[in-house]
Amino acid sequence: MAADTPLLIAGLGNPGAQYARNRHNAGFMALDVIHGSYEFAPWRRRFDGEIAEGLLAGRKTFLLKPQTFMNLSGNSVGAAARFFKIEPKAVVVIHDELDLAAGKLKAKTGGGDAGHNGLRSITATLTPNYRRVRVGVGHPGAKEQVHGHVLDNFSKADETWLVPLLSAIAEAAPLLAKNDDTGFMNKVALLTQPPRQPKSAPKTAKDDSAPKDKKEKNSDGI
């Protein structure tokens, strides 16, 4: 897909203040940071969502936060894509991902929905051939705990990786506009890797050639 055609970046989540810090709202959070990092118009209500227009790497880009609740996200994304005549390969969906460790990120095109209701809805509308940015939120360990996990807020401990990750996604976002998903992933990884610890100075070897102090015996042999 040529970079001179419009790009649609949709972040997934549930509308309402009670869901704002949920793990399921990682897509909304990422879009808010991207929106605040570049020159985008204010959010406005359209296509059953909140949309803002701006430029990323010189490419016309629309940011979209569906307000339909997660399982109907395709209604909003599909309406915007059809109106602006944007093909699936020029649609990027940012979403939470249970099958990635917390703080990890992967980008890919197409594939299955892995039980994610938002993706399932978008796939039914667009076909599976859209691009995805998967934000790892970790798996609670048991299937019956998944619902509560994604609808629970990020913890204080999560903030240590979440804030840097969202910032890195925003900084690397122009690479999405250049269709360079691999470069996007690499830049996010570089920006979020822990700082290297300085190497400690090597220990100085003892000089065995130096004479050792010895007490001289006196004339009495003591």
Contacts in CASP RR format, 6 or more apart in sequence:
PFRMAT RR
TARGET T0000
AUTHOR 0000-0000-0000
METHOD contacts of the structure
MODEL  1
MAADTPLLIAGLGNPGAQYARNRHNAGFMALDVIHGSYEFAPWRRRFDGE
IAEGLLAGRKTFLLKPQTFMNLSGNSVGAAARFFKIEPKAVVVIHDELDL
AAGKLKAKTGGGDAGHNGLRSITATLTPNYRRVRVGVGHPGAKEQVHGHV
LDNFSKADETWLVPLLSAIAEAAPLLAKNDDTGFMNKVALLTQPPRQPKS
APKTAKDDSAPKDKKEKNSDGI
1 87 0 8 1.000
1 89 0 8 1.000
1 90 0 8 1.000
1 179 0 8 1.000
3 57 0 8 1.000
3 59 0 8 1.000
3 177 0 8 1.000
3 178 0 8 1.000
3 179 0 8 1.000
4 59 0 8 1.000
5 86 0 8 1.000
5 87 0 8 1.000
5 90 0 8 1.000
6 59 0 8 1.000
6 60 0 8 1.000
6 61 0 8 1.000
6 62 0 8 1.000
6 84 0 8 1.000
6 86 0 8 1.000
6 90 0 8 1.000
7 56 0 8 1.000
7 59 0 8 1.000
7 60 0 8 1.000
7 61 0 8 1.000
7 62 0 8 1.000
7 86 0 8 1.000
7 90 0 8 1.000
7 91 0 8 1.000
7 92 0 8 1.000
7 176 0 8 1.000
7 177 0 8 1.000
8 61 0 8 1.000
8 62 0 8 1.000
8 64 0 8 1.000
8 77 0 8 1.000
8 80 0 8 1.000
8 81 0 8 1.000
8 84 0 8 1.000
8 86 0 8 1.000
8 90 0 8 1.000
8 91 0 8 1.000
8 92 0 8 1.000
9 31 0 8 1.000
9 34 0 8 1.000
9 61 0 8 1.000
9 62 0 8 1.000
9 63 0 8 1.000
9 64 0 8 1.000
9 91 0 8 1.000
9 92 0 8 1.000
9 93 0 8 1.000
9 94 0 8 1.000
9 173 0 8 1.000
9 176 0 8 1.000
10 31 0 8 1.000
10 63 0 8 1.000
10 64 0 8 1.000
10 65 0 8 1.000
10 66 0 8 1.000
10 73 0 8 1.000
10 76 0 8 1.000
10 77 0 8 1.000
10 80 0 8 1.000
10 91 0 8 1.000
10 92 0 8 1.000
10 93 0 8 1.000
10 94 0 8 1.000
10 122 0 8 1.000
11 27 0 8 1.000
11 28 0 8 1.000
11 30 0 8 1.000
11 31 0 8 1.000
11 63 0 8 1.000
11 64 0 8 1.000
11 65 0 8 1.000
11 66 0 8 1.000
11 93 0 8 1.000
11 94 0 8 1.000
11 95 0 8 1.000
12 24 0 8 1.000
12 25 0 8 1.000
12 26 0 8 1.000
12 27 0 8 1.000
12 28 0 8 1.000
12 66 0 8 1.000
12 70 0 8 1.000
12 73 0 8 1.000
12 93 0 8 1.000
12 94 0 8 1.000
12 95 0 8 1.000
12 96 0 8 1.000
12 118 0 8 1.000
12 119 0 8 1.000
13 19 0 8 1.000
13 22 0 8 1.000
13 24 0 8 1.000
13 25 0 8 1.000
13 26 0 8 1.000
13 27 0 8 1.000
13 28 0 8 1.000
13 65 0 8 1.000
13 66 0 8 1.000
13 70 0 8 1.000
13 73 0 8 1.000
13 95 0 8 1.000
14 22 0 8 1.000
14 24 0 8 1.000
14 25 0 8 1.000
14 69 0 8 1.000
14 70 0 8 1.000
15 65 0 8 1.000
15 67 0 8 1.000
15 68 0 8 1.000
15 69 0 8 1.000
19 25 0 8 1.000
19 151 0 8 1.000
20 28 0 8 1.000
21 153 0 8 1.000
21 154 0 8 1.000
22 150 0 8 1.000
22 151 0 8 1.000
22 152 0 8 1.000
22 153 0 8 1.000
22 154 0 8 1.000
23 96 0 8 1.000
23 137 0 8 1.000
23 149 0 8 1.000
23 150 0 8 1.000
23 151 0 8 1.000
23 152 0 8 1.000
23 153 0 8 1.000
23 154 0 8 1.000
24 70 0 8 1.000
24 96 0 8 1.000
24 150 0 8 1.000
24 151 0 8 1.000
25 96 0 8 1.000
26 94 0 8 1.000
26 95 0 8 1.000
26 96 0 8 1.000
26 135 0 8 1.000
26 136 0 8 1.000
26 137 0 8 1.000
27 94 0 8 1.000
27 95 0 8 1.000
27 96 0 8 1.000
27 135 0 8 1.000
28 65 0 8 1.000
29 162 0 8 1.000
29 166 0 8 1.000
30 94 0 8 1.000
30 133 0 8 1.000
30 135 0 8 1.000
30 166 0 8 1.000
30 169 0 8 1.000
30 170 0 8 1.000
31 63 0 8 1.000
31 64 0 8 1.000
31 65 0 8 1.000
31 94 0 8 1.000
33 166 0 8 1.000
33 167 0 8 1.000
33 169 0 8 1.000
33 170 0 8 1.000
34 40 0 8 1.000
34 63 0 8 1.000
34 169 0 8 1.000
34 170 0 8 1.000
34 173 0 8 1.000
35 43 0 8 1.000
35 52 0 8 1.000
35 63 0 8 1.000
36 170 0 8 1.000
37 170 0 8 1.000
37 171 0 8 1.000
37 173 0 8 1.000
38 54 0 8 1.000
38 55 0 8 1.000
38 56 0 8 1.000
38 170 0 8 1.000
38 173 0 8 1.000
39 54 0 8 1.000
39 55 0 8 1.000
40 52 0 8 1.000
40 53 0 8 1.000
40 54 0 8 1.000
40 61 0 8 1.000
40 63 0 8 1.000
41 52 0 8 1.000
41 53 0 8 1.000
41 54 0 8 1.000
42 52 0 8 1.000
43 50 0 8 1.000
43 51 0 8 1.000
43 52 0 8 1.000
43 65 0 8 1.000
44 50 0 8 1.000
44 51 0 8 1.000
44 52 0 8 1.000
45 51 0 8 1.000
45 67 0 8 1.000
46 80 0 8 1.000
47 64 0 8 1.000
47 76 0 8 1.000
47 78 0 8 1.000
47 79 0 8 1.000
47 80 0 8 1.000
47 83 0 8 1.000
48 66 0 8 1.000
48 67 0 8 1.000
48 68 0 8 1.000
48 72 0 8 1.000
48 75 0 8 1.000
48 76 0 8 1.000
48 79 0 8 1.000
49 64 0 8 1.000
49 65 0 8 1.000
49 66 0 8 1.000
49 67 0 8 1.000
49 68 0 8 1.000
49 76 0 8 1.000
50 64 0 8 1.000
50 65 0 8 1.000
50 67 0 8 1.000
51 62 0 8 1.000
51 63 0 8 1.000
51 64 0 8 1.000
51 65 0 8 1.000
51 80 0 8 1.000
52 62 0 8 1.000
52 63 0 8 1.000
53 60 0 8 1.000
53 61 0 8 1.000
53 62 0 8 1.000
53 63 0 8 1.000
54 60 0 8 1.000
54 61 0 8 1.000
54 62 0 8 1.000
54 63 0 8 1.000
55 61 0 8 1.000
56 173 0 8 1.000
56 174 0 8 1.000
56 176 0 8 1.000
56 177 0 8 1.000
57 174 0 8 1.000
57 175 0 8 1.000
57 177 0 8 1.000
57 178 0 8 1.000
58 177 0 8 1.000
59 177 0 8 1.000
59 178 0 8 1.000
61 177 0 8 1.000
62 80 0 8 1.000
62 84 0 8 1.000
62 86 0 8 1.000
64 76 0 8 1.000
64 77 0 8 1.000
64 80 0 8 1.000
66 72 0 8 1.000
66 73 0 8 1.000
66 74 0 8 1.000
66 75 0 8 1.000
66 76 0 8 1.000
66 77 0 8 1.000
67 76 0 8 1.000
68 74 0 8 1.000
68 75 0 8 1.000
68 76 0 8 1.000
70 117 0 8 1.000
70 118 0 8 1.000
70 121 0 8 1.000
71 117 0 8 1.000
71 118 0 8 1.000
71 120 0 8 1.000
71 121 0 8 1.000
72 121 0 8 1.000
73 117 0 8 1.000
73 118 0 8 1.000
73 121 0 8 1.000
73 122 0 8 1.000
74 118 0 8 1.000
74 121 0 8 1.000
74 122 0 8 1.000
74 124 0 8 1.000
74 125 0 8 1.000
74 126 0 8 1.000
75 121 0 8 1.000
75 125 0 8 1.000
77 91 0 8 1.000
77 93 0 8 1.000
77 122 0 8 1.000
77 125 0 8 1.000
77 126 0 8 1.000
78 122 0 8 1.000
78 125 0 8 1.000
78 126 0 8 1.000
80 86 0 8 1.000
81 87 0 8 1.000
81 88 0 8 1.000
81 91 0 8 1.000
81 125 0 8 1.000
81 126 0 8 1.000
88 126 0 8 1.000
88 127 0 8 1.000
88 129 0 8 1.000
88 130 0 8 1.000
89 109 0 8 1.000
89 129 0 8 1.000
89 130 0 8 1.000
89 131 0 8 1.000
91 126 0 8 1.000
91 130 0 8 1.000
91 131 0 8 1.000
92 130 0 8 1.000
92 131 0 8 1.000
92 132 0 8 1.000
92 133 0 8 1.000
92 176 0 8 1.000
93 119 0 8 1.000
93 122 0 8 1.000
93 130 0 8 1.000
93 131 0 8 1.000
93 132 0 8 1.000
93 133 0 8 1.000
94 132 0 8 1.000
94 133 0 8 1.000
94 135 0 8 1.000
94 169 0 8 1.000
95 116 0 8 1.000
95 118 0 8 1.000
95 119 0 8 1.000
95 132 0 8 1.000
95 133 0 8 1.000
95 134 0 8 1.000
95 135 0 8 1.000
96 116 0 8 1.000
96 135 0 8 1.000
96 136 0 8 1.000
96 137 0 8 1.000
96 150 0 8 1.000
97 106 0 8 1.000
97 114 0 8 1.000
97 116 0 8 1.000
97 134 0 8 1.000
97 135 0 8 1.000
97 136 0 8 1.000
97 137 0 8 1.000
97 138 0 8 1.000
98 114 0 8 1.000
98 136 0 8 1.000
98 137 0 8 1.000
98 138 0 8 1.000
98 139 0 8 1.000
98 146 0 8 1.000
98 149 0 8 1.000
98 150 0 8 1.000
99 114 0 8 1.000
99 136 0 8 1.000
99 138 0 8 1.000
99 139 0 8 1.000
100 106 0 8 1.000
100 134 0 8 1.000
100 135 0 8 1.000
100 136 0 8 1.000
100 137 0 8 1.000
100 138 0 8 1.000
101 136 0 8 1.000
101 138 0 8 1.000
102 136 0 8 1.000
102 137 0 8 1.000
102 138 0 8 1.000
102 158 0 8 1.000
102 161 0 8 1.000
103 135 0 8 1.000
103 136 0 8 1.000
103 137 0 8 1.000
103 161 0 8 1.000
103 162 0 8 1.000
103 165 0 8 1.000
103 192 0 8 1.000
104 136 0 8 1.000
105 133 0 8 1.000
105 134 0 8 1.000
105 135 0 8 1.000
105 136 0 8 1.000
105 165 0 8 1.000
105 169 0 8 1.000
105 185 0 8 1.000
105 188 0 8 1.000
105 189 0 8 1.000
106 133 0 8 1.000
106 134 0 8 1.000
106 185 0 8 1.000
107 131 0 8 1.000
107 132 0 8 1.000
107 133 0 8 1.000
107 134 0 8 1.000
107 176 0 8 1.000
107 181 0 8 1.000
107 182 0 8 1.000
107 184 0 8 1.000
107 185 0 8 1.000
108 131 0 8 1.000
108 132 0 8 1.000
108 134 0 8 1.000
108 181 0 8 1.000
109 129 0 8 1.000
109 130 0 8 1.000
109 131 0 8 1.000
109 132 0 8 1.000
109 181 0 8 1.000
110 128 0 8 1.000
110 129 0 8 1.000
110 130 0 8 1.000
110 131 0 8 1.000
110 132 0 8 1.000
111 128 0 8 1.000
111 132 0 8 1.000
112 119 0 8 1.000
112 123 0 8 1.000
112 128 0 8 1.000
113 119 0 8 1.000
113 120 0 8 1.000
113 123 0 8 1.000
113 128 0 8 1.000
119 132 0 8 1.000
122 130 0 8 1.000
131 176 0 8 1.000
131 181 0 8 1.000
133 169 0 8 1.000
133 176 0 8 1.000
133 184 0 8 1.000
135 165 0 8 1.000
135 169 0 8 1.000
137 149 0 8 1.000
137 150 0 8 1.000
138 149 0 8 1.000
139 146 0 8 1.000
139 149 0 8 1.000
140 146 0 8 1.000
140 148 0 8 1.000
140 149 0 8 1.000
154 162 0 8 1.000
161 192 0 8 1.000
164 191 0 8 1.000
164 192 0 8 1.000
165 188 0 8 1.000
165 192 0 8 1.000
167 191 0 8 1.000
168 187 0 8 1.000
168 188 0 8 1.000
168 191 0 8 1.000
168 192 0 8 1.000
169 188 0 8 1.000
171 187 0 8 1.000
171 191 0 8 1.000
172 183 0 8 1.000
172 184 0 8 1.000
172 187 0 8 1.000
172 188 0 8 1.000
172 191 0 8 1.000
173 184 0 8 1.000
175 181 0 8 1.000
175 183 0 8 1.000
175 184 0 8 1.000
175 187 0 8 1.000
176 184 0 8 1.000
END
